Amino acid sequence: MGGDLSKSQIIVLVIACCSIFLSGFMLFKTAREYKLAENEYEALDKYAVKTGSAKLSNVRLGPMTIEEEVKDELARNYNRADFPDLEIDFDGLSQVNDQVVAWLYVGSVGISYPVVQDPAEGENEYYLHHTFEKEENSSGCIFMDWEVKPDLSSWNTFIYGHNMKNGTMFGSLKRLLREDGLYETDPYIYVFLRNGIYRYKIFSYYLDSTDSKMYWTCDTFKEYRQYVRTALEKSEHDCGVEATEDDNMLTLVTCSGTGSNKKREFVHGIFIDRYLYD
């Protein structure tokens, strides 16, 4: 009969229905993982409190040597008011994940998250697919490159995070590229460690290819000098910041776009000063 479907039409229809079902399932799975990751981070907010509402004890990892004290004095800022009004409970965070190394705060784009590091050699994959609580989840969490030193003494400290569509994690970094004048409102990146707060000033941000050479951590001082120059040249905004090889830097990295348009977003900050706890 003319109204009957042919065998090939039935196969096409079945395939189309399966594709629709699979797409719907993947959307549901992604949305569910996004929500779980978001809820987990919201629960971790209790470990970062306003100093006006609560006062946590400041803990130093151990006594400093004379050499360390001299080095610290060179870039030390004694004015606590120059830094975000937060205190981080690292002892509490460590009970949730003993690989926590820092807390990252970027006020201009609303980033405020704990940072973990898997020190296993070559291991930057685990936290791409696991949350801070080590639950398997494609949303992952914010993590520091395994090669850099967690005390921020490396020439270039890389911190990675997913570009979440709901704006969480590093999903808000793209605002620097899209919103004129946002950089000027608050150009600083802050990293909280157990011994104090480290401040970096953003001097460059841009999109680059997925195989960008800017993932390069630098092996020599000469290479680092060239890296700083290249970062300044690539920037999509003249930040007006004097970034030199005299200070080390921090780099935030996330993905941008999909398919053939997929790129990486880099945000570089040069070290300015630090507030050390007594």
C-alpha positions as CSV (number, residue, x, y, z in Angstrom):
1,M,0.0,0.0,0.0
2,G,1.1,3.6,-0.8
3,G,1.1,4.6,2.9
4,D,3.4,1.8,4.1
5,L,7.0,2.7,4.9
6,S,9.8,0.9,3.1
7,K,12.4,-1.0,5.1
8,S,15.0,1.7,4.4
9,Q,12.6,4.4,5.6
10,I,11.9,2.5,8.8
11,I,15.7,2.1,9.4
12,V,16.2,5.9,8.9
13,L,13.3,6.6,11.2
14,V,14.7,4.3,13.9
15,I,18.1,5.9,13.6
16,A,16.6,9.4,13.9
17,C,14.7,8.4,17.0
18,C,17.8,6.9,18.6
19,S,19.8,10.0,17.8
20,I,17.1,12.2,19.3
21,F,17.0,10.0,22.4
22,L,20.8,9.9,22.7
23,S,21.1,13.7,22.3
24,G,18.4,14.2,24.9
25,F,20.1,11.8,27.3
26,M,23.5,13.5,26.8
27,L,22.0,16.9,27.5
28,F,20.3,15.6,30.6
29,K,23.6,14.0,31.8
30,T,25.6,17.2,31.2
31,A,23.0,19.3,33.0
32,R,22.9,16.9,35.9
33,E,26.7,16.9,36.2
34,Y,26.8,20.7,35.9
35,K,24.3,20.9,38.8
36,L,26.2,18.4,40.9
37,A,29.4,20.3,40.4
38,E,27.8,23.6,41.2
39,N,26.2,22.3,44.4
40,E,29.5,20.9,45.5
41,Y,31.3,24.2,45.1
42,E,28.5,26.0,46.8
43,A,29.0,23.7,49.8
44,L,32.7,24.5,49.8
45,D,32.0,28.3,50.2
46,K,31.8,27.8,53.9
47,Y,35.6,27.4,53.9
48,A,36.1,30.9,52.6
49,V,34.6,33.4,55.0
50,K,34.5,37.2,55.2
51,T,36.9,38.3,57.9
52,G,34.2,40.8,59.2
53,S,31.9,37.9,60.1
54,A,34.4,35.3,61.4
55,K,38.1,35.1,62.1
56,L,40.0,32.0,61.3
57,S,43.4,31.3,62.8
58,N,46.3,32.1,60.5
59,V,48.7,29.1,60.2
60,R,52.3,29.3,59.0
61,L,53.7,26.1,57.7
62,G,56.9,26.5,59.7
63,P,59.5,29.0,60.8
64,M,61.3,30.9,58.1
65,T,65.0,31.0,57.6
66,I,66.8,34.4,57.5
67,E,67.2,34.1,53.7
68,E,63.4,33.6,53.4
69,E,62.6,36.5,55.6
70,V,64.9,38.8,53.5
71,K,63.3,37.5,50.3
72,D,59.8,38.0,51.7
73,E,60.5,41.6,52.8
74,L,61.3,42.6,49.2
75,A,57.7,42.0,48.0
76,R,55.7,42.1,51.2
77,N,52.7,44.3,51.6
78,Y,51.7,44.8,55.3
79,N,48.3,46.4,54.4
80,R,45.7,43.7,54.7
81,A,43.1,46.1,53.3
82,D,44.7,45.8,49.8
83,F,43.6,42.2,49.6
84,P,40.2,40.5,49.5
85,D,38.2,40.3,52.7
86,L,38.4,36.5,52.9
87,E,40.0,34.0,55.2
88,I,40.4,30.4,54.0
89,D,40.1,27.4,56.2
90,F,42.7,25.1,54.6
91,D,42.4,22.6,57.5
92,G,38.8,22.1,56.7
93,L,39.4,21.9,53.0
94,S,42.1,19.3,53.5
95,Q,39.7,17.0,55.2
96,V,37.6,17.0,52.0
97,N,40.6,16.7,49.6
98,D,44.2,16.5,50.9
99,Q,45.5,17.7,47.5
100,V,44.1,21.2,48.0
101,V,47.0,23.7,47.5
102,A,45.3,27.1,47.2
103,W,42.2,29.2,46.9
104,L,41.8,31.3,43.7
105,Y,40.0,34.6,43.7
106,V,39.3,36.9,40.7
107,G,36.8,39.5,41.7
108,S,36.1,41.1,38.3
109,V,34.7,37.9,36.9
110,G,33.3,36.3,40.1
111,I,35.8,33.5,40.5
112,S,36.3,32.1,44.0
113,Y,37.3,28.4,44.2
114,P,39.7,26.0,45.9
115,V,42.6,24.8,43.7
116,V,43.9,21.2,43.8
117,Q,47.1,19.7,42.4
118,D,47.8,16.0,41.5
119,P,51.6,15.7,41.8
120,A,51.7,12.5,39.9
121,E,54.2,12.9,37.0
122,G,52.4,13.9,33.8
123,E,49.0,13.8,35.6
124,N,46.9,16.7,34.4
125,E,44.0,14.5,33.4
126,Y,42.4,13.4,36.7
127,Y,40.9,16.7,37.7
128,L,39.6,17.3,34.2
129,H,37.0,14.6,35.0
130,H,36.7,14.6,38.8
131,T,35.3,17.2,41.2
132,F,37.0,18.6,44.2
133,E,35.5,15.8,46.3
134,K,37.0,13.3,43.7
135,E,33.6,12.4,42.3
136,E,33.7,11.3,38.6
137,N,32.2,14.2,36.7
138,S,32.9,15.8,33.3
139,S,32.8,19.2,34.9
140,G,36.0,18.5,36.7
141,C,37.4,21.2,39.0
142,I,40.0,24.0,39.2
143,F,43.5,22.5,39.3
144,M,47.2,23.5,39.2
145,D,49.6,22.0,36.7
146,W,51.4,19.0,38.1
147,E,54.8,20.4,37.0
148,V,54.7,23.8,38.9
149,K,55.6,24.3,42.5
150,P,52.5,24.8,44.7
151,D,54.2,27.6,46.7
152,L,53.9,29.8,43.5
153,S,57.7,30.0,43.1
154,S,57.8,28.6,39.5
155,W,58.4,31.1,36.8
156,N,54.9,30.5,35.4
157,T,52.2,28.8,37.5
158,F,49.4,27.3,35.4
159,I,45.9,26.9,36.7
160,Y,43.2,25.2,34.6
161,G,39.5,25.0,34.7
162,H,36.6,24.2,32.4
163,N,34.7,26.9,30.5
164,M,31.3,26.0,32.0
165,K,28.3,27.1,30.0
166,N,26.5,28.1,33.2
167,G,29.3,30.6,34.0
168,T,30.8,28.6,36.9
169,M,34.5,27.7,37.3
170,F,36.3,29.4,34.4
171,G,33.1,30.0,32.4
172,S,33.2,33.7,33.4
173,L,36.8,34.4,32.1
174,K,35.4,35.1,28.6
175,R,33.8,38.2,30.1
176,L,37.2,39.9,30.0
177,L,37.2,39.5,26.2
178,R,33.5,40.5,25.7
179,E,32.9,43.3,28.2
180,D,34.7,46.6,27.5
181,G,36.0,48.2,30.6
182,L,35.6,45.2,32.8
183,Y,39.4,44.8,33.2
184,E,39.7,48.3,34.6
185,T,37.2,47.6,37.4
186,D,39.5,45.1,39.1
187,P,42.6,43.9,37.2
188,Y,43.9,41.5,40.0
189,I,44.2,37.8,40.5
190,Y,44.6,36.7,44.1
191,V,45.9,33.3,45.3
192,F,45.5,32.3,48.9
193,L,48.0,29.9,50.4
194,R,48.4,28.8,54.0
195,N,51.2,31.3,54.6
196,G,49.5,34.3,53.0
197,I,47.8,36.0,50.0
198,Y,49.6,36.5,46.7
199,R,48.5,39.3,44.3
200,Y,49.0,39.3,40.5
201,K,48.0,42.0,38.1
202,I,46.6,40.9,34.7
203,F,48.8,42.1,31.9
204,S,47.6,40.0,29.0
205,Y,44.6,37.9,27.9
206,Y,43.7,36.4,24.5
207,L,42.5,33.4,22.5
208,D,45.0,31.0,21.0
209,S,45.0,27.6,19.2
210,T,44.6,24.4,21.1
211,D,48.2,23.5,20.4
212,S,49.4,26.9,21.6
213,K,53.1,27.3,22.5
214,M,51.9,29.4,25.4
215,Y,51.4,26.2,27.4
216,W,55.2,26.3,27.6
217,T,56.5,26.4,31.2
218,C,60.0,27.7,30.2
219,D,63.2,25.9,31.0
220,T,65.6,28.8,31.1
221,F,65.6,32.5,32.1
222,K,66.0,33.5,28.4
223,E,62.9,31.5,27.5
224,Y,60.9,33.1,30.2
225,R,61.9,36.6,29.0
226,Q,60.7,35.6,25.5
227,Y,57.5,34.2,27.0
228,V,56.6,37.5,28.7
229,R,57.2,39.4,25.5
230,T,55.1,37.1,23.5
231,A,52.2,37.2,26.0
232,L,52.3,41.0,25.8
233,E,52.2,40.9,22.0
234,K,49.3,38.5,21.9
235,S,47.1,40.4,24.4
236,E,43.7,41.6,22.9
237,H,43.7,44.5,25.3
238,D,46.5,47.0,26.2
239,C,46.5,46.5,30.0
240,G,49.1,49.2,30.5
241,V,51.0,46.9,32.9
242,E,54.8,46.8,33.0
243,A,55.4,43.1,33.0
244,T,59.0,42.1,33.1
245,E,61.0,38.9,33.6
246,D,62.0,40.3,37.1
247,D,58.9,38.8,38.6
248,N,57.2,35.4,38.1
249,M,53.7,35.0,36.7
250,L,50.4,33.2,37.0
251,T,48.4,31.9,34.0
252,L,44.8,30.9,33.9
253,V,43.7,28.6,31.0
254,T,40.3,27.4,29.8
255,C,38.8,26.3,26.5
256,S,36.7,28.5,24.2
257,G,34.4,27.5,21.3
258,T,33.7,24.1,19.8
259,G,34.6,22.0,16.8
260,S,36.8,23.8,14.3
261,N,36.5,27.0,16.2
262,K,37.8,25.5,19.4
263,K,40.5,27.6,21.0
264,R,42.1,28.2,24.4
265,E,41.8,31.4,26.5
266,F,44.9,32.5,28.4
267,V,44.9,35.1,31.1
268,H,48.3,36.1,32.4
269,G,49.0,37.9,35.7
270,I,52.4,39.3,36.8
271,F,53.3,39.1,40.5
272,I,52.8,42.3,42.4
273,D,53.1,41.6,46.1
274,R,51.9,39.4,49.0
275,Y,50.5,39.7,52.4
276,L,52.0,37.2,54.8
277,Y,50.3,36.0,58.0
278,D,52.0,36.5,61.3
